[in-house]
């Protein structure tokens, strides 16, 4: 069953591109933009991760962490991250366990979905955005929701 707005995110422990274990607890206390993308080094995914990179300063100003997740392995993430000068972690979900825990669907039954979750400082999902074809829209949507959350507090 897919997670919905208002659900608490599941606990997780995954390796990032540098071989460090990252858990959900590492991101507690600040909002988190967690985006699932299909695969490293594909045109659409490169546009999306670079979009988050290019707007990273805005995410920092809004007090949010950013984290990308795909089933690509740690080495692939390392190369992809270095090539695109990413300043945020990419987590390796090789067995798709976290993708399944969140309920991220496959597109056309075969391509891993592209879904962004905006999570508050307590680990509660505040917004979900899904669009397989428009990676840049994920960045715009995440920034908009974070601004709304900031205005609420």
N, C-alpha and C positions, 0 to 999 in steps of 0.2 A: 504494500500500500504506500502510495506516495505521500511524502510529508506535505503539510499545508501551512499557510500563514497561521501563526499562533503556536505551532509545535516547537518543542525544544529540539535542537539538533542532536543527533546521536554522538556518542563518544567515538573518537577516532584517533588513530596513531599511524601515520604514514611518513615515509621518507621524502625529504625534499631533494632538490637538485644537487645539494652539496653533501648528501648522505646523512643529514641530521634528521632525527625523528621529530615530527611536529604533531602535537595533539590539539584537540579542541580547547584544552585548558590553556595552551599558549596564547590563545586569542581572546580569552575572557577579559572583561573589563573595558573593552573597546568594541565598537561596531565592527563587523566583519563582512566583507564582500567575498563570497565564495562562489567562484564560477567554474562550472564543469564545461569542458570543451572536448571535441572529438579526438584530436590527434596533433602531436607536435609537427611543426614544419610543413603544414598544409597551408594553402593560400588564405582560406577563411580564418583559420585559427591564428595564423601569424598576424593578420589584421587585428583580430580581437586582442591578443596579448599585448601587441604594440599600442593599441588604443588605451588599455589600462596603464601601460608604461607612460605614455605621453600625458595622461591626466593624473598620474600618481601624486603629484604635488597637491592637487585638489582633494584627493582622498585623504592625504595627511592633514590638510587644513581642517577637514571635516572629522578628524580624529579616528579614521577607519583603517583597519588592516585590509589588505587585498591578498587573495590566495587563489591560484588556478589549480585545477585538478583534471588529469586525464589518466588513461591506462598506460600511457607511455612510461618506460622505465626511467630510473634515476639518471642513467647515462644520457639517454635521449633528452631528458629535461635539462641536464647540465649544458649540453651542446646548444639546445634551442634557446635557453636562457642567456647564455654567454653571447651567442650570435646576435640576439635582439636586445642585449643590454638591459635585461629585466631587473628591477630592484625589489621584487617581491617573490615569495616562494611559489614554486610549482611542485605539487605533491603527486607522487606516483601511486596510483590506485590500480596496480597491474591486474588484480583479480576482480576489479569493478565492485569490490565489497561496499565501499562508501557510496558509489553511484547507486547501487541497489538499495542501500539503507535509506537514501534520500528519495528513491523512486524515480530517478531520472530515466525517462523512456528513450528507446531507440527511435530514430527517424527512419521511416519506411521499413521498420523492423530489422535494419542492419547497421545503420550509422549511429554511433553514440550521440546522444542529444547534447544540445548546447543550452544550459540553464544557469541562471545567476540567482543566488540567494543573498538577500540583504538581511543580516542577522544582528540583533541588538547586543548590547554589552552583557546581557544575561544569557545569551545563547538561544534566544527566541527568534524564530523566523518572522520577519516583519513584511517581507515582500518577495515574490518569486517572479522572475521574468524568463520566458522561454521563447527563443526564436533561433532556429537552426541556421538560417541564411544571413541574418543581419547582425554580425558580431559587434559592430560599432554601437548599435542600439543598446546593447547591454551596458556599456559604459555610461551612456547618457541616462538611462533608466536608474542605474545604481546611484549616480550623483544626485539625481532629482529626489530619490527616496531618502538618501542620507541628509539632504538639506531639510526635508520635511521633518525627519526625526529630530534634527538639531533644533528646529523651531518649536517642537513640542516640549522640549526639556527646559 
